[in-house]
Amino acid sequence: MNSTFFIQYDVPALAAATCAAVSCALLGNFLLLRRLSLMGDAISHAVLPGIVVAFLLVGSRATLPVVAGAAIAGVVVTVAVEFLCRLGRVDPGASMGVAFSVLFALGVVLLEQTAASHIDLDADCVLYGQLEDIAWLGPEGWGDAFSWGHLQNLPREVLTLVSVGIVVVLFITIFFKELRITSFDPDLASTLGFRPGWMHYAMMILVSIAVVASFEAVGSIQVIAMLICPPATARLLTDRLHVQLWLSVACAVLSSVGGYMVAAHVPALVVGPGTPSLDAAGTMTVTSGVLLGLTIVFSPWHGLVARHVRRFMTAVRIEREDLLAMLYRLEEVHSAGDGETPRDMSKVQIIEALRGDRGGPGLAIRVALRGALRRGEIMGASGRFGLTEAGRRRAQGIIRMHRLWEHYLVHELGLRPDHVHRTAMALEHVTSRAMQDELETAGGEVATDPHDRPIPDPVPGDERPS
Amino acid sequence: MSAVVAAIASPGAEEIFRILTFRAGYNTSAVIIGAIMLGVAAGAIGVFALLRGRALMGDALSHATLPGVAGGFLLGTWMGFDPRSMPVLLTGATVTGVLGVLTVLFISRHTRLREDAAIGIVLSVFFGAGVVLMQVIARLDIGNRGGLQQFIYGQTAAMQGRDAMVLALLAVLVLLVSLAFLKEFRVVCFNAEYARAQGWPVGVIDIIMMTFVVLVTVVGLQMVGLILVVAMIVIPAAAARFWTDRLFVMLLTAAVLGGFSGYAGGAASAMAGGLPAGAVIVLASGGVFLLSMFFAPARGVVAGVVRTKRVHDRTNRQHLLRMLLEADEVGDAEGLTRTGVRSRRAWPGRSLGRAIRQLRSGGAIDVDPSGGLELTTTGREQAARVTRNHRLWEEYLVRHADIAPSHVDWSADLVEHVLSSEMVRQLEESVAARGGALPPSVHPLTGDPETAQG
């Protein structure tokens, strides 16, 4: 690919798509936080009549009237949804459905009239955009690209989208505080004297403008995707709003550039050279979806993998604590004089006992067994495992917690003694430092639990995870 | 707009009558009947989607069918079928449609993203994938390919008798299933948690419900287009909600409203030759929705305004009655004029004038020539009843809610008008009604509002 072609076709298309994506993604963050994501969908359908009416009135595809028409239509649909929600007490989703489908239908009917009046307004161009048709005829090489004369000849779509992008960035920078407070807590915002209503409408007008400015280049479906997917991806990666904004911008850029690359190069790679490229707006949309999918699975904190790993680690810790407590109880029975009960168990016995009636492969139990061995809390001799001194100390703390809980549940909460074991089994693993102190004050002086088994002495320096 | 008017106005009255009575040719009748049947089916199933809080699920679903349609087309071509055969396309549409619904449920259940965001994600990403596939189809040199635009706007006007038949069967099926599973659908729609606790198979019921949403969407899509299907699922159901609080009635209302929208829209588009039938049907249902929203007697806006007004009027009349009676009790009734009444209580707007007029025409008060207001015998009875409610409630608040006597007057003001007779009886018992017809006030009554209100 030579650089002239790259500058004349790829650069303006990429610039337009990226600006559109970034503007939409930035605004989408606030829609997502206000649970208005579908307003983007509703607005992008509902601007159709606004565009068509502007078109019928002006008779050309001039940018300004079309954008104005779209902004008005955006306000109309916002007001209509609010009206249906408040006055008609219609469910918010249904209000959007009613408002946007009726306005869209109106647009389609009006569109037929433009066809009758022989004005060229193609529904396809609104739906899919014409990214491939944006060309910057002029510059012959990188040297030309930055000359004023050529910059003035940038395609109209690129200029429009860059200006919309600047307006969006300015709006968010200036009103960041207001946007943040009205998005997270509109009630607090009103009591503090902010005007959530005004911010809401300003937001919706901007969304309408960004949507309609992007239509021509990338089409409505990519607009909807960019309003939702990058912010959703960012939301899964962070809890801080400004980080989320930056991440969503990064994700939008990545989707547009990556999508463009996929559209241009994948067919040639897969099918063979000379294959026509794919629809760029479509591949950008799919790329943003793939990014979101990857984030849902692999996000470090909120991702599915991370959540399952965390859950498994907790399961392993609980199994290890149960294992130590079980061996401790075994030693108690053993030293109570019943010579027949051994102080140790085989691996099979341990897995059977810990698994109880749950079934399953017992993976967490095996990992827990290995962990306890590695920590030197248990030791094995000829296939049987018993507590070490360190393990006994650790187990003493767990058993103490268990029996203190049983005491507390019976004497403070008034539960029946034969009902508390399972509850204590669960609580002993999740007792925080503060709760432990509370239990000590409630039952620290007591020698035995409700089943007359001794409560072991506290272990010095036994820190429990909170 | 003038073209629209001209197009509608062009057919003669006789032609309009023929269209409305299904005698305007085979094709026109097929379109109208098909639109009615689709309206009935989508309206009925939409009720459950709406009540389950999934009104826009149809939106995600219908967009998600596009990659299935395109994929089915490509796969069919590759395997040597006729790629336009309906079973192939419908299977593809159903597969990706269901996949889309499952993705929405997965995202909203297993991530921190909400269902509305999930719907937006699915509809845009799936549709984007469909657009890519469609463009591949367009570049492949296959003749006779299905147009993408028809998929989105539909080809209602090209509906055949056979299509209308399919839609009629669908409508009957949806109605039968809705009636057969009415109890199951009801409990899941209104309180899924309760249903689960009671042992209902909520998941299975949900799936049956969603299956029919999918079926209506997929069958409706290729006949009337994407947006119309979404609209027909949402709008008639939302309109029916204004007419009733009963599920069975709502189901029938939605089916009737949907059918009527289809009839009106189909007929209107037949009259105005050039208009796209799908869009006109949506506009018709939008009109039906607006009429329902404003004028439905059960939950409509006008009915609501009238009800609120009546309550306000009654409240104001009761306030005036009690004020006159209490002024009487402390021997202050002489010459209580409008000015006097206004000095004791704020009367916004023309509420005092309305209250006086209504009480006079009800024979409860008289106005003497000097403008003084006086209770008649009937008025005195009514006033005693009102005052009794007020004082019982005051006593209750002082005794059981520990509110200072000087503060109860205002709290009691707010509730006394909505006390049911059952509640009054309980108050009487709990306050151990004393001898007279009227319990004494718990705070001093004087003509001076400053001390009276504490």
Interface residues (C-beta under 8 A of the other chain):
Chain A: L32 R35 L36 S37 L38 G40 D41 H45 L84 L87 G88 R89 V90 D91 G93 A94 S95 M96 G97 V98 S101 V102 F104 A105 L106 V108 V109 E112 Q113 A116 S117 A123 D124 L127 Y128 G219 I221 Q222 I224 A225 L227 I228 C229 A232 R235 L236 P276 L278 D279 A281 G282 T283 M284 T285 V286 S288 G289 L292 I296 H302 L304
Chain B: M1 A3 V4 L50 G53 R54 A55 L56 G58 D59 I107 H110 T111 R112 L113 R114 D116 A117 I119 G120 I121 L123 S124 V125 F127 G128 A129 G130 V131 V132 M134 Q135 V136 R139 Q149 I152 Y153 I227 L228 V230 A231 I233 V234 I235 A237 A238 R241 F242 G274 L275 P276 G278 A279 V280 I281 V282 L283 S285 G286 F289 M293 R299 V301
